[in-house]
Amino acid sequence: MDTRTTPTAKHGHEVTPPPSQLNFASHVFSLNRSRAAKAAYIDDRGVTTYAQLEERARRFAAALHAQGVRAEERILLALHDSADLPVCFLGALYAGVVPVVVNTLLTAPDYAYMLAHSRARAVITSAAIVPVFVEALSQARTQAPLDGCTVFVSAQGEMASPSHPSLSTLIEAAPPAANAAATSGDDIAFWLYSSGSTGKPKGTVHAHANLYWTAEMYGKPILGMQENDVVFSAAKLFFAYGLGNALTFPLSVGATTVLMAERATPQAIFERLVKYRPTVFFGVPTLYANMLSCPQLPAAADLALRVCASAGEALPREVGERFTAHFGCEILDGLGSTEMLHIFLSNRRGDVHYGTTGTPVPGYEIELRDEHGAPVAEGEVGDLYIKGPSAALMYWSNREKSRATFLGEWVKSGDKYRKLPNGCYAYAGRSDDMLKVSGQYVSPIEVEMTLTEHEAVLEAAVIGVEQDGLVKTCAFVVLKPGHVPSDALGQEMKAFVKQRLAPHKYPRDIVFVDDLPKTATGKIQRFKLREQTQRQQASLRSA
């Protein structure tokens, strides 16, 4: 990646490229020194000003070096959302150390793999997660030399572990580092682990300039984020989506960000939307649907929202339309990925087409290709490829997966899309989720989105079920409050889909369930539904 080029000129939207010598932490600190007394973060413990953010991050940078952690070595950050996470992330970048930000909801074997794979020199974690990391380190030490790896604890209002040093003590004992590491825009800055749904999680390696590009190409022009915004992201900082929402974008313009450590329930979200009156909100489709169905849904007059964003899965048209009708605020549905760091395909303010993912963000190029790599015709489903300056450098220590994903200037996303006549792109599912029914491909997403247009449906997930050697579609449906499962309602839903899609696409079976299995980002885990169905079929065969 050449950070000195301007990749957006051909789209009529030019972005000033970053300098070749770039340390992103130093960059955002210098941007905000005139805002020293302004709140950078409001978390469950209080306010952290921009001056406090910089000072604590620079102290953490010095503390890392004092602990013997050298430039380009890795540390694991497994923290619930609080100001400690931006402090540690930026402090590591300032020191030239590579933070590896990981999901706080994983198991000991997951963390053991990440510790061994990254050769982490230290772990910074929340008090509640310490027991899991004690077990993880025990397992990881059988796989890699991690004897020098120390666990530091951020208490966040919880009781700190007496057997592990405190993050606060570590930071307070160190003087602020005088100078940032002399990194280039192309130097490795941080890792994020991408989904392990097709095997072990992949350590996705990003450069300092990638953070800069996402703020300049999406945060500022698409969201219109400004200094006077108050930002709140239900998606946690350990996700690529949440990292941009709650760190890269607001710090690049001097905005204030609200952080929440607890799980993102509708009630917890409403409490902060009313109390802090954020103007920019980031969620996922499942959360938006649950918010609209919650009895405590606040009135539009109680909030100050000007724009919302959605990612993770395709936003159903009906959810977007109901949200805008109630709050008078658009949701910009978009597509991003860990590999591209943030959203590269998005709807626009004042030009939202619900049921689509919008058009390419200026600075990114999109191509839809068939299984042979040739472009597909407009309206046909194809594999999505992206070109843009925020692409990751590689998957760490995984040449096979790197070669399959990072193809020269292009990144293969693993998503399937089709381009509509109006220029918008419509999601057609993951490449490995597509079903072949009656010799024709069926996108589970297309059927799910159609089902959610039915007045009784809150959520739906569609999988393929083999019956007599043939694949049939089966829909798992969660009903809205006030609706009761029945055979008649199931038949009504089948007819509803038949009226709107090609005949072979309607679900042959509809199963009513109380909820759907999801990842921490809110993505439906269809593989769990497939496994559950296969077990039930095997049980019936053996009976």
Order of alpha helices (4+ residues) and beta strands (2+ residues): alpha-beta-beta-alpha-beta-alpha-beta-alpha-beta-alpha-beta-alpha-beta-beta-alpha-beta-alpha-alpha-beta-alpha-beta-alpha-beta-alpha-beta-beta-beta-beta-beta-beta-alpha-beta-beta-beta-beta-beta-alpha-beta-beta-alpha-beta-alpha
